[in-house]
Amino acid sequence: MKPKLFYLFLFLCSSLKLLGQNNATEFSFNEFLGYVKKYHPLVKQADLKLNEAQANLMQARGAFDPKIEVDFNEKRFKDKDYYSLLNSSFKIPTWYGIELKAGFDNAEGMYVNPENTLPNSGLTSLGISVPVGQGLFINQRMADIRKAKIAQNLNIAERNLQAVEVIYAAALSYMHWKRSFDEVLLYETYLKNALTRYEGVAKLIEEGDKPAIDSVEVGIAVKTRRLNLEESKLKLTKAKLELSNYLWMENNIPLELNDNLQPETLLSKTVKETLQINELSSITLDNHPKIKALDAKIALLKVDRKLKANSLLPKLDLSYNYLSEPGYFDNYRVEDYKIGLNFSFPVFLRKERAGVKLADLKIQDSEFGLQFERKNLENKIKSQQQEIISLEKQRDYNTNLVKDYNTLLNAEDRLFAMGESSLFIINSRENALISSQLNEIILENRYLNALLGLYKTIANPE
């Protein structure tokens, strides 16, 4: 009876499960995402879109910068001064297509064209140019500014979408690492159980209480557990290397995951808060980056459409310049001026009307796409929410199965200790328990991945 009691004691001791290494340090999911958001090169690359939008806006505003122009021509041949012509101006473009201009012209020489003949001291001018038809309420400069401002919102949305893609891929690798780590712990536990059982059976065989063939069966279990453990360790090594792709420090220095780090144990309880998806019922699409991006693209098309519609108006530019010799501006003479009129208008407007029609079709096409995308996102979020709810139930069911299989195995252990069971039945019970615990790990992984899928659909990288 003593050998049986000894074996029972060994088996009860072996039922304790490993929770982790004593010197292991937990590397939380929240901490990992912090590294990814702050240091990963692809996230930094996404941030460049914001700088690009600011640079485009500065470039568009450059069209309204004041401009100095100088045109000087001089001809001298065989000691004769044929002519010396100077035309200089200072122009200030304004928002509504109006342009202010100040100029100074001078002409000297024997062969100056009479049209260019000026007073000896030169001629100054102050003038204004006004587009009465095309270009008054919208022109290319105004359109570029508006589009650059809209493009800022577009680039912010695209930056968020790109950042979410990187964070999602990184989070998936973390979940893969956790699953592989949990499988290694599980197989390490059952390898220890198998080795303890092997030692107990070997002792019973040595004392004549068990047939020698039992050592073969228990040996097969040990070899199987070692094989499973080796395979799971290989998966864990690959998962660590995959995770290291997303670990970076300042100055683009890559990191490698340390062997003494382990994933967050209670990840299922903290992941929603980390991903900021605590309230599944309060999710809206008002600030969704994809919707904002499509809205911005439609706004850009509407600016183009307004510019094309402006081309249906006749082109009529009026200009007025007051002329005076330098130093005589205090004596205003209304009869000294130069005026200009520039008019053009296509008779059939076929090109212009076609341009407006094409712009309308592009806007309509984009609006259809926006409606589809909004509905698609709504249904996708609902589908993912249902998947999460279903997986929560499946995990609860599987937890109860694990408890039941564990109860059966413990009962079979006691029967075996009393000589009323066999190693075959115990191995069958243990295999069923391992399968249920593996399924528990798989269901947890599916649950975490489903939450990540919802996070990716919501697309909030902050």
RODO-2510 file (C-alpha; in nm, 4 decimals, decimal comma):
residues 462
     n   res          X          Y          Z
     1     m     0,0000     0,0000     0,0000
     2     k     0,2888     0,2332     0,0711
     3     p     0,4063     0,2495    -0,2963
     4     k     0,0545     0,3429    -0,4011
     5     l     0,0321     0,6209    -0,1421
     6     f     0,3741     0,7435    -0,2541
     7     y     0,2608     0,7520    -0,6157
     8     l    -0,0613     0,9355    -0,5215
     9     f     0,1446     1,1975    -0,3367
    10     l     0,3653     1,2498    -0,6429
    11     f     0,0653     1,2802    -0,8690
    12     l    -0,1117     1,5365    -0,6502
    13     c     0,2078     1,7423    -0,6399
    14     s     0,2358     1,7299    -1,0196
    15     s    -0,1138     1,8745    -1,0659
    16     l     0,0178     2,2246    -0,9792
    17     k     0,0427     2,4403    -1,2907
    18     l     0,3325     2,6712    -1,3748
    19     l     0,2377     3,0366    -1,3746
    20     g     0,5673     3,1711    -1,5049
    21     q     0,9329     3,2022    -1,4307
    22     n     1,0407     3,3574    -1,1042
    23     n     1,2680     3,6095    -1,2705
    24     a     1,0279     3,6970    -1,5545
    25     t     0,9188     4,0589    -1,6081
    26     e     0,5791     4,1399    -1,7552
    27     f     0,5858     4,3509    -2,0719
    28     s     0,2372     4,4979    -2,0803
    29     f     0,0387     4,5486    -2,3994
    30     n    -0,0104     4,9172    -2,3190
    31     e     0,3640     4,9679    -2,2782
    32     f     0,4307     4,7866    -2,6048
    33     l     0,1840     5,0062    -2,7958
    34     g     0,3505     5,3114    -2,6417
    35     y     0,6809     5,2114    -2,8018
    36     v     0,5110     5,1493    -3,1374
    37     k     0,3222     5,4809    -3,1437
    38     k     0,6234     5,6859    -3,0402
    39     y     0,9200     5,5256    -3,2126
    40     h     0,8167     5,2964    -3,4980
    41     p     0,9515     5,4292    -3,8331
    42     l     0,6258     5,3640    -4,0199
    43     v     0,4280     5,5647    -3,7643
    44     k     0,6821     5,8456    -3,8009
    45     q     0,6440     5,8110    -4,1757
    46     a     0,2688     5,8596    -4,1369
    47     d     0,3357     6,1764    -3,9353
    48     l     0,5181     6,3199    -4,2377
    49     k     0,1799     6,3626    -4,4055
    50     l     0,0994     6,6385    -4,1566
    51     n     0,4193     6,8238    -4,2470
    52     e     0,3423     6,7692    -4,6143
    53     a    -0,0003     6,9311    -4,5742
    54     q     0,1507     7,2332    -4,3991
    55     a     0,4117     7,2717    -4,6738
    56     n     0,1417     7,2544    -4,9447
    57     l    -0,0586     7,5241    -4,7671
    58     m     0,2496     7,7476    -4,7439
    59     q     0,3135     7,6893    -5,1145
    60     a    -0,0450     7,7885    -5,2026
    61     r    -0,0220     8,1035    -4,9908
    62     g     0,2915     8,1947    -5,1832
    63     a     0,0689     8,2914    -5,4772
    64     f    -0,0414     8,5939    -5,2715
    65     d     0,3103     8,7114    -5,1929
    66     p     0,3982     9,0638    -5,3160
    67     k     0,6250     9,0584    -5,6212
    68     i     0,8955     9,2935    -5,7467
    69     e     0,9620     9,2886    -6,1221
    70     v     1,2391     9,4719    -6,3081
    71     d     1,2910     9,4698    -6,6844
    72     f     1,5943     9,6634    -6,8158
    73     n     1,7169     9,6787    -7,1761
    74     e     1,9971     9,8913    -7,3175
    75     k     2,1487     9,9128    -7,6667
    76     r     2,4787    10,0884    -7,7501
    77     f     2,6532    10,0619    -8,0889
    78     k     2,9481    10,2623    -8,2337
    79     d     2,9471    10,5128    -7,9519
    80     k     2,5758    10,5784    -7,9974
    81     d     2,3193    10,5265    -7,7242
    82     y     2,0326    10,3712    -7,9124
    83     y     1,8057    10,3256    -7,6125
    84     s     1,7919    10,2470    -7,2443
    85     l     1,4569    10,1150    -7,1202
    86     l     1,3603    10,0446    -6,7594
    87     n     1,0296     9,8938    -6,6512
    88     s     0,9892     9,8141    -6,2823
    89     s     0,6840     9,7305    -6,0744
    90     f     0,5685     9,6175    -5,7311
    91     k     0,2532     9,4006    -5,7358
    92     i     0,0312     9,2944    -5,4463
    93     p    -0,2185     9,0143    -5,5276
    94     t    -0,5341     9,0133    -5,3118
    95     w    -0,7970     8,7502    -5,2296
    96     y    -1,0707     8,8406    -5,4778
    97     g    -0,8456     8,8455    -5,7820
    98     i    -0,7824     9,2188    -5,7455
    99     e    -0,4221     9,3212    -5,7964
   100     l    -0,2593     9,6439    -5,6766
   101     k     0,0421     9,7719    -5,8673
   102     a     0,3005    10,0481    -5,8323
   103     g     0,5562    10,1072    -6,1076
   104     f     0,8377    10,3227    -6,2342
   105     d     0,9374    10,3434    -6,6020
   106     n     1,2215    10,5289    -6,7663
   107     a     1,3314    10,5556    -7,1308
   108     e     1,6371    10,7313    -7,2778
   109     g     1,8265    10,7273    -7,6084
   110     m     1,8235    10,8437    -7,9687
   111     y     1,6018    10,5681    -8,1066
   112     v     1,3384    10,5228    -7,8416
   113     n     1,0042    10,4146    -7,9846
   114     p     0,7670    10,7134    -7,9638
   115     e     0,5225    10,4883    -7,7802
   116     n     0,7803    10,4524    -7,5021
   117     t     0,8765    10,8202    -7,4843
   118     l     0,8649    10,9377    -7,1224
   119     p     0,9574    11,2515    -6,9269
   120     n     1,3269    11,2937    -6,8572
   121     s     1,2800    11,2026    -6,4889
   122     g     1,0778    10,8915    -6,5767
   123     l     0,7167    10,8050    -6,5047
   124     t     0,5572    10,6546    -6,1963
   125     s     0,2220    10,4817    -6,1775
   126     l    -0,0267    10,3543    -5,9209
   127     g    -0,2933    10,1182    -6,0411
   128     i    -0,5466     9,8467    -5,9796
   129     s    -0,6591     9,5509    -6,1893
   130     v    -1,0032     9,3988    -6,1314
   131     p    -1,1476     9,0820    -6,2916
   132     v    -1,5164     9,1631    -6,3379
   133     g    -1,6160     8,8237    -6,4831
   134     q    -1,3964     8,5187    -6,4354
   135     g    -1,1702     8,5224    -6,1328
   136     l    -1,3561     8,7684    -5,9114
   137     f    -1,5189     8,5274    -5,6632
   138     i    -1,2912     8,2316    -5,7324
   139     n    -0,9692     8,1929    -5,9241
   140     q    -0,6792     7,9491    -5,9335
   141     r    -0,4995     8,1163    -5,6421
   142     m    -0,8108     8,1118    -5,4228
   143     a    -0,8854     7,7524    -5,5242
   144     d    -0,5306     7,6422    -5,4365
   145     i    -0,5594     7,7946    -5,0883
   146     r    -0,8968     7,6317    -5,0242
   147     k    -0,7764     7,2958    -5,1507
   148     a    -0,4591     7,3160    -4,9400
   149     k    -0,6675     7,3797    -4,6265
   150     i    -0,8985     7,0889    -4,7114
   151     a    -0,5943     6,8737    -4,7853
   152     q    -0,4794     6,9265    -4,4269
   153     n    -0,7893     6,7409    -4,3045
   154     l    -0,7358     6,4778    -4,5731
   155     n    -0,3744     6,4232    -4,4701
   156     i    -0,4687     6,3993    -4,1023
   157     a    -0,7243     6,1309    -4,1883
   158     e    -0,4778     5,9417    -4,4095
   159     r    -0,2114     5,9694    -4,1405
   160     n    -0,4496     5,8147    -3,8855
   161     l    -0,5407     5,5322    -4,1236
   162     q    -0,1740     5,4563    -4,1937
   163     a    -0,0843     5,4705    -3,8246
   164     v    -0,3743     5,2363    -3,7379
   165     e    -0,2495     4,9828    -3,9925
   166     v     0,0945     4,9777    -3,8273
   167     i    -0,0457     4,9625    -3,4734
   168     y    -0,2888     4,6855    -3,5735
   169     a    -0,0110     4,4744    -3,7263
   170     a     0,2052     4,5315    -3,4175
   171     a    -0,0807     4,4375    -3,1835
   172     l    -0,1441     4,1171    -3,3807
   173     s     0,2190     4,0196    -3,3325
   174     y     0,1819     4,0792    -2,9562
   175     m    -0,1247     3,8531    -2,9467
   176     h     0,0649     3,5872    -3,1411
   177     w     0,3503     3,6147    -2,8907
   178     k     0,1099     3,5736    -2,5982
   179     r    -0,0557     3,2697    -2,7542
   180     s     0,2810     3,1040    -2,8231
   181     f     0,4025     3,1875    -2,4721
   182     d     0,0908     3,0377    -2,3121
   183     e     0,1260     2,7216    -2,5189
   184     v     0,4870     2,6809    -2,4059
   185     l     0,3811     2,7182    -2,0408
   186     l     0,1061     2,4613    -2,0924
   187     y     0,3349     2,2026    -2,2514
   188     e     0,6061     2,2651    -1,9900
   189     t     0,3494     2,1917    -1,7202
   190     y     0,2340     1,8669    -1,8793
   191     l     0,5889     1,7567    -1,9552
   192     k     0,6644     1,7896    -1,5836
   193     n     0,3457     1,5964    -1,5099
   194     a     0,4509     1,3248    -1,7555
   195     l     0,8018     1,3035    -1,6068
   196     t     0,6576     1,2826    -1,2539
   197     r     0,4187     1,0082    -1,3675
   198     y     0,7065     0,8276    -1,5369
   199     e     0,9125     0,8339    -1,2166
   200     g     0,6160     0,7080    -1,0139
   201     v     0,5375     0,4251    -1,2561
   202     a     0,9055     0,3294    -1,2794
   203     k     0,9189     0,3006    -0,9009
   204     l     0,6001     0,0912    -0,8942
   205     i     0,7441    -0,1357    -1,1681
   206     e     1,0649    -0,1677    -0,9706
   207     e     0,8651    -0,2747    -0,6639
   208     g     0,6589    -0,5196    -0,8698
   209     d     0,3251    -0,3372    -0,8419
   210     k     0,3015    -0,2550    -1,2155
   211     p     0,3892    -0,4481    -1,5329
   212     a     0,6951    -0,3362    -1,7244
   213     i     0,4861    -0,2540    -2,0350
   214     d     0,3432     0,0465    -1,8474
   215     s     0,6840     0,2143    -1,8754
   216     v     0,6450     0,2093    -2,2564
   217     e     0,3058     0,3791    -2,2406
   218     v     0,4147     0,6418    -1,9926
   219     g     0,7362     0,6891    -2,1937
   220     i     0,5312     0,7603    -2,5069
   221     a     0,3482     1,0333    -2,3159
   222     v     0,6823     1,1903    -2,2135
   223     k     0,8127     1,1833    -2,5694
   224     t     0,4882     1,3304    -2,7006
   225     r     0,5004     1,6147    -2,4476
   226     r     0,8635     1,6843    -2,5358
   227     l     0,7745     1,6952    -2,9050
   228     n     0,4829     1,9316    -2,8390
   229     l     0,6996     2,1527    -2,6201
   230     e     0,9778     2,1748    -2,8776
   231     e     0,7303     2,2703    -3,1491
   232     s     0,5710     2,5363    -2,9258
   233     k     0,9163     2,6765    -2,8398
   234     l     0,9904     2,7141    -3,2094
   235     k     0,6646     2,9058    -3,2536
   236     l     0,7533     3,1237    -2,9555
   237     t     1,0971     3,2041    -3,1002
   238     k     0,9392     3,3095    -3,4298
   239     a     0,6759     3,5133    -3,2463
   240     k     0,9465     3,6970    -3,0497
   241     l     1,1331     3,7843    -3,3681
   242     e     0,8102     3,9012    -3,5302
   243     l     0,7341     4,1179    -3,2275
   244     s     1,0845     4,2655    -3,2365
   245     n     1,0038     4,4173    -3,5769
   246     y     0,7850     4,6688    -3,3942
   247     l     1,0218     4,7528    -3,1083
   248     w     1,2256     5,0656    -3,1699
   249     m     1,3879     5,3415    -2,9687
   250     e     1,4835     5,7006    -3,0422
   251     n     1,7015     5,7725    -3,3453
   252     n     1,5527     5,4684    -3,5234
   253     i     1,7407     5,2162    -3,3106
   254     p     1,5811     4,8683    -3,3354
   255     l     1,5334     4,6579    -3,0224
   256     e     1,5112     4,2840    -2,9658
   257     l     1,2729     4,1250    -2,7196
   258     n     1,4545     4,0077    -2,4078
   259     d     1,4103     3,6441    -2,3062
   260     n     1,3100     3,7354    -1,9503
   261     l     1,0058     3,9328    -2,0709
   262     q     0,6627     3,7747    -2,0762
   263     p     0,3281     3,9010    -2,2101
   264     e     0,0613     4,0553    -1,9938
   265     t    -0,1134     3,7835    -1,7929
   266     l    -0,4524     3,9548    -1,7541
   267     l    -0,4574     4,0985    -2,1033
   268     s    -0,8195     4,0014    -2,1677
   269     k    -0,9304     4,2287    -1,8832
   270     t    -0,7249     4,5346    -1,9837
   271     v    -0,7192     4,5220    -2,3636
   272     k    -1,0449     4,7152    -2,4140
   273     e    -0,9232     5,0019    -2,2021
   274     t    -0,5859     4,9997    -2,3778
   275     l    -0,7531     5,0135    -2,7201
   276     q    -1,0144     5,2624    -2,5943
   277     i    -1,3098     5,0502    -2,7010
   278     n    -1,4700     5,0033    -2,3600
   279     e    -1,8210     5,0980    -2,4691
   280     l    -1,9102     4,8879    -2,7720
   281     s    -2,2555     5,0472    -2,8015
   282     s    -2,1279     5,4080    -2,8178
   283     i    -1,9189     5,3724    -3,1338
   284     t    -1,9988     5,6345    -3,4002
   285     l    -1,8601     5,7119    -3,7435
   286     d    -1,8694     6,0908    -3,7152
   287     n    -1,4932     6,1190    -3,6662
   288     h    -1,3878     5,8084    -3,8575
   289     p    -1,0699     5,8826    -4,0605
   290     k    -1,1986     5,7035    -4,3703
   291     i    -1,5234     5,9034    -4,3651
   292     k    -1,3289     6,2246    -4,3045
   293     a    -1,0942     6,1413    -4,5911
   294     l    -1,3844     6,0837    -4,8302
   295     d    -1,5537     6,4047    -4,7113
   296     a    -1,2306     6,5935    -4,7768
   297     k    -1,1977     6,4438    -5,1248
   298     i    -1,5552     6,5478    -5,2065
   299     a    -1,4804     6,8984    -5,0767
   300     l    -1,1753     6,9130    -5,3058
   301     l    -1,3892     6,8093    -5,6019
   302     k    -1,6438     7,0786    -5,5164
   303     v    -1,3717     7,3438    -5,5225
   304     d    -1,2670     7,2189    -5,8666
   305     r    -1,6289     7,2219    -5,9773
   306     k    -1,6742     7,5816    -5,8606
   307     l    -1,3588     7,6828    -6,0480
   308     k    -1,4818     7,5135    -6,3662
   309     a    -1,8263     7,6729    -6,3292
   310     n    -1,6527     8,0106    -6,3064
   311     s    -1,5114     7,9492    -6,6536
   312     l    -1,8676     7,9776    -6,7908
   313     l    -1,8511     8,3505    -6,7205
   314     p    -1,6960     8,5858    -6,9735
   315     k    -1,3416     8,6941    -6,9054
   316     l    -1,3420     9,0683    -6,8479
   317     d    -1,0443     9,2355    -6,6803
   318     l    -1,0380     9,6087    -6,6148
   319     s    -0,7312     9,8051    -6,5126
   320     y    -0,6651    10,1638    -6,4169
   321     n    -0,3257    10,3275    -6,3557
   322     y    -0,2699    10,6827    -6,2458
   323     l     0,0417    10,8321    -6,4085
   324     s     0,2701    11,0991    -6,2706
   325     e     0,6274    11,2193    -6,2828
   326     p     0,8252    11,1416    -5,9664
   327     g     0,7530    11,3962    -5,6945
   328     y     0,4229    11,5182    -5,8480
   329     f     0,1793    11,2892    -5,6679
   330     d     0,0679    11,5785    -5,4496
   331     n    -0,0770    11,7457    -5,7586
   332     y    -0,3340    11,4946    -5,8789
   333     r    -0,4315    11,5283    -6,2451
   334     v    -0,7341    11,3212    -6,3325
   335     e    -0,6524    11,3328    -6,7015
   336     d    -0,3193    11,1496    -6,6539
   337     y    -0,3991    10,7790    -6,6609
   338     k    -0,3720    10,4539    -6,8484
   339     i    -0,6694    10,2176    -6,8632
   340     g    -0,7057     9,8712    -7,0051
   341     l    -0,9816     9,6260    -7,0917
   342     n    -0,9377     9,2616    -7,1762
   343     f    -1,2420     9,0617    -7,2864
   344     s    -1,2853     8,7084    -7,4180
   345     f    -1,5750     8,4646    -7,4308
   346     p    -1,6055     8,1288    -7,6127
   347     v    -1,9193     8,1235    -7,8267
   348     f    -2,0386     7,7665    -7,7606
   349     l    -1,8738     7,6969    -7,4234
   350     r    -1,8543     7,3272    -7,5066
   351     k    -1,5228     7,2745    -7,3307
   352     e    -1,6365     7,4653    -7,0212
   353     r    -1,9776     7,2971    -6,9978
   354     a    -1,8160     6,9553    -7,0396
   355     g    -1,5703     7,0354    -6,7618
   356     v    -1,8557     7,1249    -6,5242
   357     k    -2,0449     6,8094    -6,6223
   358     l    -1,7404     6,5892    -6,5564
   359     a    -1,6872     6,7604    -6,2222
   360     d    -2,0505     6,6889    -6,1282
   361     l    -2,0092     6,3230    -6,2223
   362     k    -1,6921     6,2922    -6,0098
   363     i    -1,8703     6,4446    -5,7107
   364     q    -2,1676     6,2126    -5,7574
   365     d    -1,9386     5,9124    -5,7878
   366     s    -1,7539     6,0066    -5,4682
   367     e    -2,0795     6,0634    -5,2791
   368     f    -2,1994     5,7144    -5,3790
   369     g    -1,8683     5,5776    -5,2534
   370     l    -1,9091     5,7681    -4,9257
   371     q    -2,2589     5,6276    -4,8719
   372     f    -2,1370     5,2750    -4,9397
   373     e    -1,8335     5,3118    -4,7136
   374     r    -2,0430     5,4482    -4,4274
   375     k    -2,2888     5,1579    -4,4503
   376     n    -2,0068     4,9089    -4,4930
   377     l    -1,8337     5,0362    -4,1776
   378     e    -2,1603     5,0301    -3,9806
   379     n    -2,2271     4,6668    -4,0758
   380     k    -1,8652     4,5662    -4,0180
   381     i    -1,8690     4,7161    -3,6685
   382     k    -2,1974     4,5401    -3,5877
   383     s    -2,0561     4,2105    -3,7172
   384     q    -1,7405     4,2465    -3,5095
   385     q    -1,9390     4,3394    -3,2005
   386     q    -2,1474     4,0230    -3,2386
   387     e    -1,8309     3,8187    -3,2887
   388     i    -1,6851     3,9607    -2,9663
   389     i    -2,0032     3,8834    -2,7708
   390     s    -2,0123     3,5299    -2,9135
   391     l    -1,6459     3,4673    -2,8296
   392     e    -1,7030     3,5870    -2,4729
   393     k    -1,9754     3,3215    -2,4387
   394     q    -1,7579     3,0556    -2,6013
   395     r    -1,4778     3,1330    -2,3568
   396     d    -1,7166     3,0916    -2,0643
   397     y    -1,8378     2,7565    -2,2002
   398     n    -1,4826     2,6363    -2,2593
   399     t    -1,3763     2,7425    -1,9087
   400     n    -1,6439     2,5129    -1,7681
   401     l    -1,5238     2,2333    -1,9973
   402     v    -1,1677     2,2745    -1,8671
   403     k    -1,2955     2,2477    -1,5098
   404     d    -1,4929     1,9331    -1,5944
   405     y    -1,2021     1,7677    -1,7778
   406     n    -0,9732     1,8571    -1,4884
   407     t    -1,2173     1,6999    -1,2439
   408     l    -1,2289     1,3818    -1,4529
   409     l    -0,8487     1,3659    -1,4706
   410     n    -0,8086     1,4126    -1,0955
   411     a    -1,0680     1,1416    -1,0310
   412     e    -0,8904     0,9082    -1,2728
   413     d    -0,5597     0,9821    -1,0960
   414     r    -0,7099     0,8667    -0,7665
   415     l    -0,8556     0,5538    -0,9263
   416     f    -0,5181     0,4740    -1,0823
   417     a    -0,3484     0,5201    -0,7476
   418     m    -0,5897     0,2633    -0,6033
   419     g    -0,5251     0,0256    -0,8924
   420     e    -0,8687     0,0673    -1,0499
   421     s    -0,7661     0,2516    -1,3672
   422     s    -0,5007     0,2356    -1,6380
   423     l    -0,2437     0,4635    -1,7977
   424     f    -0,4372     0,4515    -2,1237
   425     i    -0,7456     0,6054    -1,9608
   426     i    -0,5353     0,8629    -1,7743
   427     n    -0,3591     0,9633    -2,0969
   428     s    -0,6964     0,9914    -2,2708
   429     r    -0,8297     1,2125    -1,9911
   430     e    -0,5166     1,4240    -1,9940
   431     n    -0,5216     1,4615    -2,3731
   432     a    -0,8820     1,5799    -2,3525
   433     l    -0,7835     1,8311    -2,0829
   434     i    -0,4874     1,9548    -2,2878
   435     s    -0,7121     1,9947    -2,5933
   436     s    -0,9622     2,1987    -2,3922
   437     q    -0,6855     2,4166    -2,2462
   438     l    -0,5337     2,4657    -2,5908
   439     n    -0,8777     2,5615    -2,7144
   440     e    -0,8958     2,8061    -2,4235
   441     i    -0,5750     2,9697    -2,5459
   442     i    -0,7039     2,9711    -2,9045
   443     l    -1,0372     3,1251    -2,8007
   444     e    -0,8579     3,3928    -2,6018
   445     n    -0,6416     3,4668    -2,9044
   446     r    -0,9492     3,4853    -3,1303
   447     y    -1,1183     3,7130    -2,8787
   448     l    -0,8179     3,9463    -2,8617
   449     n    -0,7837     3,9480    -3,2396
   450     a    -1,1539     4,0289    -3,2735
   451     l    -1,1056     4,3284    -3,0457
   452     l    -0,8099     4,4323    -3,2581
   453     g    -1,0247     4,3976    -3,5700
   454     l    -1,2822     4,6295    -3,4135
   455     y    -1,0062     4,8732    -3,3203
   456     k    -0,8817     4,8708    -3,6791
   457     t    -1,2323     4,9306    -3,8142
   458     i    -1,2918     5,2194    -3,5749
   459     a    -0,9465     5,3531    -3,6740
   460     n    -0,8628     5,5676    -3,3733
   461     p    -0,4821     5,5549    -3,3335
   462     e    -0,4654     5,7797    -3,0262
***
